[in-house]
Amino acid sequence: MQTTSAKDLLKVATILVIGAIAPMLDTTMTNIAITTIMNDLNTTVDIAQWVTTGYVLALGIMVLFTGWAVDKYDGKQLYVWGLILFLLGSIMSGLANNIDILMIGRVIQGAGSGMVVPLITTLLVRAANGQNLGRLMSTVGLPMVLVPILGPTVGGFIINQLDWHWIFYINIPIVLIALGLLWQLMPSFPPVATTKNFDIVGFVLLGGMFSALLLGIVNLSSSDSLSALNVLLPLFIGLDLLVAYVVYAAKFPKRALVSLRLFKTPNFSGSAVILLMSGIAVNGAMFLLPMYLQNIRGLSVVWSGLYLVSQGLGMLITRTQVGKFTDAIGARWVVLVSIAVAIASTLPFAFFDADTNKYLVLVILFVRGIGQGGLTIPVMSDAYIGIPKTLISEATTASRMLQNVGGAFGSAILATVIQNQTNGLVPTVTHLTTAYHSAFIWSVILTAAAAIPAWFLTHHKPVAKEAI
């Protein structure tokens, strides 16, 4: 489907956004509910983190399939099936009465989101045929800006007034409305002719690698040392699968889901590593902060959600300006400054306690949002500079995958740190505070490490205007 009618394009953009509201809100609402879920289902943080980790990992892996499928099948039908999958996962998660069923439901939700979220941009670009993209992308970008602000607050109110099951039930009417609009008003998006078959081998190798590495990290939380078999074995399998994929992609470059040619471009390699590491640092801290506010500060789910609005506002301010700075001076210094701000505003949480002034906490959260908002957009845009046109779709797939998988690793790593610090101890506020302090220090270290690949991003001096 291609159209030049501004009215038709806006209709398509609006329907796509409505469909994406529930998947985008879901992550932030679930983060705010983790402590409540842990208490209700009588589980520990290293197990409960799979509620977030399983979702984000499934999302990241499913992106690999969606990037191929959108060229092979009708885009509208793919979007519909993605929403149906998300709907089924929401129903299962809402009905869950134990952590195992909840985790399965969340994985199904994540798989649905992995189809819906990447299709928004792809279908819109195809519909517009390169025209009026600025206004349309603003429409599509609106929920991405509002979600960090509204998600924690909406989730907090739902949990407070009803219970945590309703953060999943609330998705049902939203998705049903979106499906009705798609069925009645959305045009078809015929597949683009392609002779490339889906790379099942690459999909299994990459999916297996990320899953095995995550399992090794999580198992560390219940083990005495890194040398334990249940830690080393999955880590070893994960690394073996990584080597196997590199060998496979080198031998069959035309089949590979993610071409190794992408990594010959220094700025893409830098962007890829930063997306992975920033996903770990940023999403890991987003998993950590609601629990810190509730377990250490003693805030209710409503107030912890309202506190996080401060961080969302900081992100909103940065996102409106960061594109201009990136265009003017390149991504390198924008990202390095954002990393510095993120470090400076995350480190205080390694020292805050229950008595720290609330206004200081709010200000630091706001500043943290500023730093966080300046990371993703410059890195994502820089990833495409110097990439051959034939590899652009693969670059998009790889970027989205790494960002989401990094988020899964972030939750797992920080949950493991907390669990290790509290194993065998009575969970007093003092012990929990020490554990959260350690987790925030790890978050700072991981954020700082992202500065190394940031030096490989593009940089150019602003062009001076000629004197008249």
C-alpha positions as CSV (number, residue, x, y, z in Angstrom):
1,M,0.0,0.0,0.0
2,Q,1.3,3.4,-1.0
3,T,-0.6,6.6,-0.6
4,T,0.2,10.3,-0.9
5,S,-3.1,11.5,0.8
6,A,-2.1,13.2,4.0
7,K,-5.5,12.3,5.5
8,D,-5.1,8.6,4.7
9,L,-1.5,8.6,6.0
10,L,-2.6,10.2,9.3
11,K,-5.3,7.6,9.6
12,V,-2.8,4.8,9.1
13,A,-0.4,6.4,11.7
14,T,-3.2,6.8,14.2
15,I,-4.4,3.2,14.0
16,L,-0.8,1.9,14.3
17,V,-0.3,4.0,17.4
18,I,-3.5,2.8,19.0
19,G,-2.4,-0.8,18.4
20,A,1.0,0.0,20.0
21,I,-0.3,1.7,23.2
22,A,-0.8,-1.5,25.2
23,P,2.5,-3.2,24.3
24,M,4.4,0.1,25.1
25,L,2.6,0.7,28.4
26,D,3.0,-2.8,29.5
27,T,6.7,-2.8,30.4
28,T,6.6,0.3,32.6
29,M,3.4,-0.8,34.3
30,T,4.8,-4.2,35.0
31,N,8.0,-2.8,36.5
32,I,6.0,-0.8,39.0
33,A,4.2,-4.0,40.0
34,I,7.2,-6.3,40.6
35,T,7.3,-5.8,44.4
36,T,3.6,-6.5,44.6
37,I,3.9,-9.6,42.4
38,M,6.8,-10.9,44.5
39,N,4.8,-10.6,47.7
40,D,1.5,-12.0,46.3
41,L,3.1,-15.0,44.6
42,N,5.7,-15.5,47.4
43,T,8.8,-15.4,45.2
44,T,12.2,-13.9,45.2
45,V,13.7,-11.1,43.1
46,D,15.8,-13.4,41.0
47,I,12.7,-15.4,40.0
48,A,10.4,-12.4,39.7
49,Q,12.8,-10.6,37.3
50,W,11.9,-13.2,34.6
51,V,8.5,-11.4,34.5
52,T,10.4,-8.5,32.9
53,T,13.4,-10.4,31.4
54,G,11.3,-13.0,29.6
55,Y,9.1,-10.4,28.0
56,V,12.0,-8.2,26.8
57,L,14.0,-11.3,25.6
58,A,11.1,-12.6,23.6
59,L,10.5,-9.2,22.1
60,G,14.2,-8.9,21.0
61,I,14.3,-12.4,19.5
62,M,10.9,-12.0,17.7
63,V,12.2,-8.8,16.0
64,L,14.5,-11.1,14.0
65,F,11.5,-12.9,12.6
66,T,9.4,-9.8,12.0
67,G,12.2,-8.1,10.0
68,W,12.1,-11.0,7.5
69,A,8.3,-11.7,7.6
70,V,7.3,-8.1,6.7
71,D,8.8,-8.6,3.2
72,K,7.3,-12.1,2.8
73,Y,3.7,-11.6,4.1
74,D,1.0,-9.0,4.2
75,G,2.0,-6.3,6.8
76,K,-1.6,-5.8,8.0
77,Q,-2.0,-9.5,8.8
78,L,1.3,-9.6,10.6
79,Y,0.3,-6.6,12.8
80,V,-3.1,-8.3,13.5
81,W,-1.4,-11.6,14.5
82,G,1.1,-9.7,16.7
83,L,-1.8,-8.0,18.6
84,I,-3.6,-11.3,18.9
85,L,-0.5,-12.9,20.4
86,F,-0.1,-10.0,22.8
87,L,-3.8,-10.3,23.7
88,L,-3.5,-14.0,24.5
89,G,-0.4,-13.3,26.6
90,S,-2.2,-10.6,28.5
91,I,-5.1,-12.9,29.3
92,M,-2.8,-15.6,30.5
93,S,-0.8,-13.1,32.6
94,G,-3.9,-11.7,34.1
95,L,-5.3,-15.1,35.1
96,A,-1.9,-16.3,36.5
97,N,-2.0,-17.6,40.1
98,N,1.6,-18.6,40.2
99,I,4.9,-17.2,38.9
100,D,5.4,-20.0,36.3
101,I,2.1,-19.2,34.4
102,L,2.8,-15.5,34.7
103,M,6.3,-15.9,33.1
104,I,4.8,-18.0,30.2
105,G,2.2,-15.3,29.7
106,R,4.8,-12.6,29.6
107,V,6.9,-14.5,27.1
108,I,3.8,-14.7,24.8
109,Q,3.2,-11.0,25.3
110,G,6.8,-10.2,24.4
111,A,6.6,-12.3,21.2
112,G,3.5,-10.3,20.2
113,S,5.2,-7.0,21.0
114,G,8.2,-8.1,19.0
115,M,5.9,-8.2,16.0
116,V,3.9,-5.0,16.7
117,V,6.5,-2.5,17.7
118,P,9.0,-2.8,14.7
119,L,6.1,-3.0,12.2
120,I,4.9,0.5,13.2
121,T,7.8,2.3,11.4
122,T,8.1,-0.2,8.6
123,L,4.4,0.0,7.6
124,L,4.3,3.8,7.9
125,V,7.3,4.3,5.7
126,R,5.8,2.0,3.1
127,A,2.5,3.8,3.2
128,A,4.1,7.2,2.9
129,N,6.5,6.2,0.2
130,G,9.0,8.6,1.7
131,Q,6.6,11.6,1.9
132,N,5.5,13.6,4.9
133,L,7.5,11.4,7.2
134,G,8.4,14.2,9.7
135,R,4.8,14.8,10.8
136,L,4.0,11.1,10.7
137,M,7.0,10.1,12.8
138,S,6.0,12.7,15.4
139,T,2.6,11.0,15.6
140,V,4.2,7.6,16.0
141,G,6.8,8.9,18.4
142,L,4.1,10.4,20.7
143,P,3.5,7.2,22.7
144,M,7.2,6.5,23.0
145,V,7.5,9.9,24.7
146,L,4.5,9.6,26.9
147,V,4.9,6.0,28.0
148,P,7.8,6.8,30.5
149,I,5.6,9.5,32.0
150,L,2.2,7.8,32.0
151,G,3.1,4.1,32.4
152,P,4.3,4.0,36.1
153,T,1.5,6.4,37.2
154,V,-1.3,4.5,35.4
155,G,0.1,1.2,36.6
156,G,0.4,2.4,40.2
157,F,-3.3,3.6,40.2
158,I,-4.5,0.3,38.7
159,I,-2.7,-1.8,41.3
160,N,-3.8,0.5,44.2
161,Q,-7.5,0.5,43.2
162,L,-7.8,-3.1,41.9
163,D,-4.8,-5.5,42.0
164,W,-1.8,-6.4,39.8
165,H,-3.8,-8.7,37.6
166,W,-5.6,-5.7,36.1
167,I,-2.4,-4.2,34.6
168,F,-2.8,-7.1,32.2
169,Y,-6.6,-7.1,31.9
170,I,-6.6,-3.4,31.0
171,N,-4.8,-4.5,27.7
172,I,-7.8,-6.5,26.6
173,P,-10.2,-3.6,25.6
174,I,-7.4,-1.6,24.1
175,V,-6.3,-4.4,21.9
176,L,-9.8,-5.3,20.9
177,I,-10.5,-1.7,19.8
178,A,-7.2,-1.7,17.9
179,L,-8.1,-4.9,16.1
180,G,-11.6,-3.5,15.2
181,L,-10.0,-0.4,13.7
182,L,-7.4,-2.5,11.8
183,W,-10.1,-4.8,10.4
184,Q,-12.4,-2.0,9.3
185,L,-10.1,0.9,8.3
186,M,-6.5,-0.3,7.7
187,P,-5.5,-1.0,4.1
188,S,-3.5,-4.0,3.2
189,F,0.3,-3.9,2.9
190,P,1.2,-6.5,0.2
191,P,4.5,-8.3,0.7
192,V,7.6,-7.1,-1.1
193,A,9.0,-9.7,-3.5
194,T,11.8,-11.6,-1.8
195,T,13.6,-14.8,-2.6
196,K,15.4,-15.0,0.8
197,N,14.1,-17.8,3.0
198,F,13.9,-17.3,6.7
199,D,17.2,-18.2,8.4
200,I,16.0,-20.8,10.9
201,V,19.5,-21.8,11.8
202,G,20.6,-18.3,12.6
203,F,17.4,-17.7,14.5
204,V,18.0,-20.8,16.7
205,L,21.7,-19.9,17.2
206,L,21.0,-16.3,18.3
207,G,17.9,-17.1,20.4
208,G,19.7,-20.0,22.0
209,M,22.8,-17.9,22.7
210,F,20.9,-15.1,24.5
211,S,18.8,-17.5,26.5
212,A,21.7,-19.6,27.6
213,L,23.8,-16.6,28.7
214,L,20.8,-15.2,30.6
215,L,20.2,-18.5,32.4
216,G,23.9,-18.6,33.5
217,I,23.6,-15.1,34.9
218,V,20.4,-15.8,36.8
219,N,21.7,-19.1,38.1
220,L,24.6,-17.2,39.7
221,S,22.1,-15.6,42.2
222,S,21.6,-19.0,43.8
223,S,25.1,-20.3,43.5
224,D,28.1,-19.9,45.8
225,S,30.6,-19.1,43.0
226,L,31.0,-18.4,39.3
227,S,32.6,-21.9,38.9
228,A,29.4,-23.7,39.8
229,L,28.2,-26.1,37.1
230,N,24.8,-24.6,36.7
231,V,26.5,-21.2,36.0
232,L,29.4,-22.3,33.8
233,L,27.5,-24.7,31.6
234,P,24.9,-22.3,30.2
235,L,27.5,-19.6,29.9
236,F,29.8,-22.0,28.0
237,I,26.9,-23.1,25.8
238,G,26.0,-19.4,25.1
239,L,29.5,-18.6,24.0
240,D,29.7,-21.7,21.9
241,L,26.5,-20.7,20.1
242,L,27.9,-17.2,19.5
243,V,31.0,-18.7,17.9
244,A,28.8,-21.0,15.9
245,Y,26.8,-18.1,14.6
246,V,29.8,-16.1,13.5
247,V,31.2,-19.2,11.6
248,Y,27.8,-19.8,10.1
249,A,27.2,-16.2,9.0
250,A,30.7,-16.0,7.5
251,K,30.2,-19.2,5.5
252,F,26.6,-18.4,4.4
253,P,26.5,-14.6,4.2
254,K,23.4,-14.5,2.0
255,R,21.3,-16.6,4.5
256,A,22.4,-15.0,7.7
257,L,19.8,-13.0,9.7
258,V,22.4,-10.5,10.8
259,S,25.2,-9.9,8.3
260,L,28.7,-9.7,9.6
261,R,29.4,-7.1,6.9
262,L,27.5,-4.6,9.2
263,F,30.3,-4.8,11.7
264,K,32.9,-3.6,9.2
265,T,31.5,-0.1,9.7
266,P,33.1,1.3,12.9
267,N,30.2,3.5,13.9
268,F,27.7,0.6,13.5
269,S,29.9,-1.6,15.6
270,G,30.1,1.1,18.2
271,S,26.4,1.7,18.1
272,A,25.7,-2.0,18.4
273,V,27.8,-2.4,21.5
274,I,26.3,0.8,23.1
275,L,22.7,-0.3,22.4
276,L,23.4,-3.6,24.1
277,M,25.2,-1.9,27.1
278,S,22.8,1.0,27.4
279,G,19.9,-1.5,27.3
280,I,21.6,-3.3,30.2
281,A,22.3,-0.1,32.2
282,V,19.1,1.8,31.4
283,N,16.5,-0.9,31.5
284,G,18.2,-2.6,34.4
285,A,17.9,0.6,36.4
286,M,14.2,1.0,35.3
287,F,13.6,-2.5,36.8
288,L,15.5,-1.5,40.0
289,L,14.0,2.0,40.7
290,P,10.4,1.0,41.5
291,M,11.5,-1.7,43.9
292,Y,14.0,0.7,45.5
293,L,11.3,3.3,46.0
294,Q,8.8,0.8,47.5
295,N,11.1,-1.4,49.5
296,I,13.6,1.2,50.8
297,R,11.7,4.5,50.7
298,G,8.5,2.8,51.8
299,L,6.4,4.4,49.0
300,S,3.1,3.0,47.8
301,V,2.8,1.8,44.2
302,V,1.0,5.1,43.4
303,W,3.6,7.3,44.9
304,S,6.5,5.3,43.3
305,G,4.8,5.8,40.0
306,L,4.4,9.5,40.5
307,Y,8.1,9.8,41.5
308,L,9.1,8.2,38.2
309,V,7.1,10.9,36.3
310,S,10.1,13.2,37.2
311,Q,12.4,10.9,35.3
312,G,9.9,10.7,32.4
313,L,9.8,14.5,32.1
314,G,13.6,14.6,31.9
315,M,13.5,12.2,29.0
316,L,10.8,14.2,27.3
317,I,12.9,17.4,27.4
318,T,16.0,15.6,26.0
319,R,14.2,13.8,23.3
320,T,12.9,17.0,21.8
321,Q,16.4,18.5,21.5
322,V,18.9,15.7,21.1
323,G,18.3,15.3,17.3
324,K,19.4,18.9,16.7
325,F,22.7,18.4,18.6
326,T,23.3,15.1,16.9
327,D,22.9,16.6,13.4
328,A,25.2,19.5,14.4
329,I,28.1,17.8,16.0
330,G,27.6,14.0,15.4
331,A,26.6,11.3,17.9
332,R,29.9,10.9,19.8
333,W,29.8,13.9,22.1
334,V,26.1,13.8,22.6
335,V,26.3,10.2,23.8
336,L,29.4,10.8,25.9
337,V,27.7,13.7,27.7
338,S,24.5,11.7,28.1
339,I,26.6,8.9,29.6
340,A,28.3,11.3,32.0
341,V,24.9,12.7,33.1
342,A,23.5,9.2,33.5
343,I,26.4,8.2,35.7
344,A,26.3,11.4,37.8
345,S,22.5,10.9,38.4
346,T,22.6,7.1,39.1
347,L,25.6,7.1,41.5
348,P,23.7,9.0,44.3
349,F,21.3,6.1,44.6
350,A,24.2,4.0,45.8
351,F,24.2,6.3,48.9
352,F,20.5,7.3,49.3
353,D,18.6,5.7,52.1
354,A,15.1,5.9,53.5
355,D,15.7,9.3,55.1
356,T,17.2,11.1,52.0
357,N,15.2,14.3,51.2
358,K,12.4,13.5,48.8
359,Y,13.0,16.6,46.7
360,L,16.6,15.6,46.2
361,V,15.5,12.2,45.0
362,L,13.0,13.8,42.6
363,V,15.7,16.2,41.2
364,I,18.1,13.4,40.7
365,L,15.5,11.3,38.9
366,F,14.7,14.3,36.6
367,V,18.4,14.6,35.8
368,R,18.7,10.9,35.2
369,G,15.9,11.2,32.7
370,I,17.8,13.8,30.8
371,G,20.8,11.6,30.6
372,Q,18.8,8.5,29.6
373,G,16.9,10.4,26.9
374,G,20.1,11.4,25.2
375,L,21.4,7.9,24.7
376,T,19.1,5.9,22.3
377,I,18.2,8.4,19.5
378,P,21.8,9.5,18.6
379,V,23.0,5.9,18.7
380,M,20.2,4.5,16.6
381,S,20.6,7.2,14.0
382,D,24.4,6.8,13.9
383,A,24.1,3.1,13.2
384,Y,22.9,3.8,9.7
385,I,25.7,6.1,8.6
386,G,27.9,4.4,6.0
387,I,25.7,1.3,5.8
388,P,25.0,0.1,2.2
389,K,21.3,0.3,1.2
390,T,21.1,-3.4,0.8
391,L,21.9,-3.9,4.6
392,I,19.7,-1.2,6.0
393,S,16.9,-3.6,6.9
394,E,19.4,-5.9,8.6
395,A,20.9,-3.0,10.5
396,T,17.4,-2.1,11.8
397,T,16.7,-5.6,12.9
398,A,20.1,-6.0,14.6
399,S,19.8,-2.6,16.4
400,R,16.3,-3.4,17.8
401,M,17.4,-6.9,18.8
402,L,20.5,-5.7,20.7
403,Q,18.7,-2.9,22.5
404,N,15.9,-5.2,23.8
405,V,18.2,-8.1,24.6
406,G,20.4,-5.7,26.5
407,G,17.3,-4.7,28.5
408,A,16.8,-8.4,29.4
409,F,20.4,-8.7,30.5
410,G,20.1,-5.6,32.6
411,S,17.2,-6.9,34.7
412,A,18.8,-10.2,35.1
413,I,22.2,-8.8,36.2
414,L,20.8,-6.4,38.8
415,A,18.3,-8.9,40.2
416,T,21.2,-11.3,40.6
417,V,23.2,-8.7,42.5
418,I,20.3,-8.1,44.9
419,Q,19.6,-11.7,45.4
420,N,23.3,-12.5,46.1
421,Q,23.5,-9.7,48.6
422,T,20.4,-11.0,50.5
423,N,20.9,-14.8,50.4
424,G,20.6,-16.3,53.9
425,L,19.8,-12.9,55.5
426,V,16.6,-11.6,57.1
427,P,15.3,-9.0,54.6
428,T,15.5,-6.0,56.9
429,V,15.6,-2.5,55.5
430,T,19.3,-2.3,56.3
431,H,20.2,-5.5,54.4
432,L,18.0,-4.5,51.5
433,T,19.5,-1.0,51.3
434,T,23.0,-2.5,51.1
435,A,21.8,-4.8,48.3
436,Y,20.2,-2.0,46.3
437,H,23.3,0.2,46.8
438,S,25.5,-2.6,45.3
439,A,23.0,-3.0,42.4
440,F,23.2,0.8,41.6
441,I,27.0,0.7,41.7
442,W,26.9,-2.1,39.1
443,S,24.5,0.0,37.0
444,V,27.0,2.9,37.1
445,I,29.9,0.6,36.1
446,L,27.9,-0.8,33.1
447,T,26.9,2.7,32.1
448,A,30.5,4.0,32.3
449,A,31.7,1.0,30.2
450,A,29.5,2.3,27.3
451,A,31.8,5.3,27.0
452,I,34.4,3.0,25.3
453,P,32.4,2.1,22.2
454,A,31.0,5.7,22.1
455,W,34.4,6.8,20.7
456,F,33.7,4.9,17.5
457,L,30.6,7.0,16.8
458,T,30.7,9.7,14.2
459,H,31.9,13.2,15.1
460,H,32.1,16.3,13.1
461,K,32.7,20.0,13.9
462,P,29.8,22.3,13.3
463,V,30.2,24.3,10.0
464,A,30.7,28.0,10.7
465,K,28.4,30.3,8.9
466,E,30.0,32.6,6.4
467,A,30.1,36.3,7.4
468,I,27.8,38.5,5.2
